[in-house]
Amino acid sequence: MNNKLFVGNLSFNITENDLNDAFAAHGTVTETNLMMDRTTNRPRGFGFVTMSTPEEAQKAIDSLNGKELDGRALTVNVAKPREERSGGGERRSFSGGGSRGGYSGRSRY
């Protein structure tokens, strides 16, 4: 089992210290990462906590999944490996002509 946990349904008032304190009651926390919105710099409502051992991670899941923190029921489970992302949707090239108004470099006459 992985030591890294996904923590979802967090209140937008939660800080990394609050998250660390909640998990420290169930073992040694080695890292806390609260995901922030780039534009508003406010929490996005989820984060990741890394515990020192798989046993401590499982204990934290058993103790905190579904429990309330700052008025919201937490979702706590093992974090899945990050999937490779393509960069956000289909990219179109306008160098080859077609119906999107690109210039093909060929004369139509």
MOLINVEN-V816472 format. One record per backbone hydrogen bond with DSSP energy under -0.5 kcal/mol. CO is the residue of the C=O (numbers start at 1). NH is the residue of the N-H. Records with the same first field share a line. If there is no record, write none. Layout:
BEGIN
CO: NH / NH
END
This chain:
BEGIN
3: 51
4: 79
5: 49
6: 77
7: 47
8: 75
11: 14
15: 19
16: 20
17: 21
18: 22
19: 23
20: 24
21: 25
23: 26
24: 27
27: 29
28: 30 / 52
31: 50
33: 35 / 48
35: 44
37: 41
42: 37
45: 9 / 10
46: 35
47: 7
48: 33
49: 5 / 51
50: 30 / 31
53: 57
54: 58
55: 59
56: 60
57: 61
58: 62
59: 63
60: 64
61: 65
64: 67
67: 74
69: 72
72: 69 / 74
74: 66 / 76
75: 8
77: 6
94: 103
98: 101
102: 104
END
